[in-house]
Amino acid sequence: MRLLHTSDWHLGRAFHRVNMLDAQAEFIGHLVGTAREREVDAVVVSGDVYDRAVPPLAAVQLFDDALHRLADLGVPTVMISGNHDSARRLGVGAGLIDRAGIHLRTDAAACGTPVVLADRHGDVAFYGLPYLEPALVKDEFGVEKPGHEAVLAAAMDRVRADLATRAPGTRSVVLAHAFVTGGAVSDSERDITVGGVDSVPAGVFDGVDYAALGHLHGSQAIGERVRYSGSPLPYSFSEADHRKTMWLVDLGPDGSLDAERIDCPVPRRLARVRGHLEDLLADPGLARHEDAWVEATLTDPVRPADPMARLTERFPHTLSLVFDPERAPQDPDVSYARRLAGRSEQEIAEDFVAHVRGAGPDPSEQAVLRDAFDAVRADETVRETAR
């Protein structure tokens, strides 16, 4: 069975100030064309269809167009909700849409009930594990302490239990939206940390033939059978070196697997340049970036006059301007933002405690801070998805 694995469309999201809807529409056309030309048997979409719980109308219309084109093609599609989606909204009409061969899996309680497709070698069971927010699904899975590994492991126990009841030789595919240990991150993924932990081990997916993952925006293989498709478009300059692709996966009759990366359309290249303004404007080696979307980091000790206007004369698609003056780390003028760069909310809070009273928090106080951050993030998730 030939699968086309994609995820993290983020319909409705912009890239800095650039509206990406046309590029997203081009990708949908590419997806449908690839499914037709490569004779794909099933499309799997591993979450973050939309960029937010209540997407703009134009994004909903594009999603509707994608569903109609895939249904018209006659290629079954299985998709799950991600941490950016509203599971309830995305799942509206799932029962009716199911009849058209579009299988939306947004209910955590149904993770052990697969979509079963067949080829000439037998059945393939597709299990959809939508994004599992630990605080919201811990009761469903009966876990005492909510955490990503605990709820995902419980969901996979249901998958393996169902698979054990099926005919020998039944192959299996799991769609999941999670951060698996060993995956390379970018700046455009929303933090899903719970209890100070944001990742789960790849071993949680043991026992299935292929784990089609979403959440991380870089296409990558965690193992032969555990892969991220990545986002089809860039959503931050940290993705400048990404090759945006989908996975074309051939699942053999014995569960053997062969995977090929299919390149996605590139609306415009990304480039990151760094240095003194005058050097960036004069360096002939940077001519190749003149038609790219550019993030420029200026290292001038003193902020130059009109830097954006001068940069756009040479790099007309400059979208991001960062100031990082050449100063020693201990320089008192080093910016607050620079001092906090790369630090988590927990670390910042612990530093504040240490600054105020002269000593950092003890383990029990660290746990209180951790629980507070988890509670706020879970509350934000509940309020966003309830809108």
Salt bridges, closest charged atoms under 4 A:
ASP8 OD1 - HIS10 NE2 3.55
ASP8 OD1 - HIS217 NE2 3.61
ASP48 OD2 - HIS10 NE2 3.52
ASP48 OD2 - HIS177 NE2 3.22
ASP51 OD1 - HIS10 ND1 2.91
ASP51 OD1 - ARG13 NH1 3.38
ASP51 OD1 - HIS84 ND1 3.58
ASP64 OD1 - HIS68 ND1 3.52
ASP65 OD2 - ARG69 NH1 3.62
ASP98 OD1 - HIS103 ND1 2.54
ASP98 OD1 - ARG105 NH1 3.95
ASP119 OD1 - ARG171 NH2 2.68
GLU133 OE1 - ARG377 NH1 3.17
ASP139 OD1 - LYS138 NZ 3.41
GLU140 OE2 - ARG158 NH1 2.79
ASP157 OD1 - ARG160 NH2 3.38
ASP162 OD2 - ARG166 NE 2.74
GLU224 OE1 - ARG227 NH2 3.33
GLU239 OE2 - HIS217 ND1 3.71
GLU239 OE1 - HIS242 ND1 3.94
GLU239 OE1 - LYS244 NZ 2.57
ASP250 OD1 - ARG2 NE 2.74
GLU260 OE1 - ARG38 NH2 2.97
ASP263 OD1 - ARG243 NE 2.71
GLU278 OE2 - ARG310 NH2 2.19
GLU290 OE2 - ARG314 NE 2.95
ASP291 OD1 - ARG268 NH1 2.99
ASP291 OD1 - HIS317 NE2 3.68
GLU295 OE1 - ARG272 NE 2.88
ASP324 OD2 - ARG274 NH2 2.71
ASP324 OD1 - ARG338 NH1 3.15
GLU326 OE1 - HIS276 NE2 3.18
ASP351 OD2 - ARG343 NH2 2.71
GLU365 OE1 - ARG357 NH2 2.62
ASP379 OD2 - ARG383 NE 2.89
GLU384 OE2 - ARG190 NH1 3.81
